Amino acid sequence: MLRAILPNKKSIGEHERDIKHEIDKKHEEEPYEFTRKDILAMIIAGYQLIMPIVLIGVVVFSLFTYWFLNFFMK
């Protein structure tokens, strides 16, 4: 472990500044533009992330409603 960190004399802040400078330089040379496929992929990914949570919520709510109506409303 000591060998891995010993040659590294830069602090985390210096590394962060260097990386940020490299990224800014790269984007100046070739700025990134979103295409329609990129936007569609982001929409599909968001849908895939949110939909299971929504379905679990619907199932829990429907089970609670069924339980409430059958046991407490008799």
C-alpha positions as CSV (number, residue, x, y, z in Angstrom):
1,M,0.0,0.0,0.0
2,L,2.8,2.4,0.8
3,R,4.4,1.8,-2.6
4,A,1.2,2.8,-4.3
5,I,0.9,6.1,-2.5
6,L,4.5,7.1,-2.1
7,P,5.3,8.2,-5.7
8,N,2.1,10.2,-5.7
9,K,3.2,13.6,-4.3
10,K,0.3,15.6,-5.7
11,S,-2.6,16.4,-3.5
12,I,-6.2,15.5,-4.4
13,G,-6.9,19.1,-5.3
14,E,-4.0,19.3,-7.7
15,H,-5.1,16.1,-9.4
16,E,-8.7,17.4,-9.7
17,R,-7.4,20.7,-11.2
18,D,-5.2,18.8,-13.7
19,I,-8.1,16.5,-14.8
20,K,-10.5,19.4,-15.1
21,H,-8.0,21.3,-17.2
22,E,-7.6,18.3,-19.5
23,I,-11.3,17.9,-19.9
24,D,-11.8,21.6,-20.6
25,K,-9.0,21.4,-23.2
26,K,-10.6,18.3,-24.8
27,H,-14.0,20.0,-25.0
28,E,-12.5,23.1,-26.6
29,E,-11.0,21.0,-29.3
30,E,-14.1,19.0,-30.0
31,P,-17.3,20.1,-28.2
32,Y,-19.8,17.3,-27.5
33,E,-23.2,17.6,-29.0
34,F,-26.2,15.4,-28.1
35,T,-27.9,13.7,-31.1
36,R,-31.5,12.5,-31.2
37,K,-30.3,8.9,-30.5
38,D,-28.5,10.2,-27.3
39,I,-31.6,11.9,-26.1
40,L,-33.8,8.9,-26.8
41,A,-31.4,6.7,-25.0
42,M,-31.5,9.0,-21.9
43,I,-35.3,8.9,-22.0
44,I,-35.4,5.1,-22.2
45,A,-32.8,4.8,-19.4
46,G,-34.9,7.1,-17.2
47,Y,-38.0,5.1,-17.9
48,Q,-36.3,1.9,-17.1
49,L,-35.0,3.3,-13.8
50,I,-38.3,4.9,-12.7
51,M,-40.9,2.3,-13.9
52,P,-40.0,-0.6,-11.5
53,I,-40.4,1.9,-8.5
54,V,-43.8,3.0,-9.8
55,L,-45.0,-0.6,-10.3
56,I,-43.9,-1.6,-6.8
57,G,-45.8,1.4,-5.5
58,V,-48.9,0.5,-7.4
59,V,-48.7,-3.1,-6.1
60,V,-48.2,-2.1,-2.5
61,F,-51.1,0.5,-2.7
62,S,-53.5,-2.1,-4.3
63,L,-52.6,-4.7,-1.7
64,F,-53.2,-2.2,1.1
65,T,-56.5,-1.2,-0.5
66,Y,-57.6,-4.8,-0.8
67,W,-56.6,-5.6,2.7
68,F,-58.3,-2.5,4.1
69,L,-61.6,-3.1,2.2
70,N,-61.8,-6.9,3.1
71,F,-60.8,-6.7,6.8
72,F,-61.9,-3.4,8.1
73,M,-65.0,-2.7,6.0
74,K,-66.8,-5.9,6.8
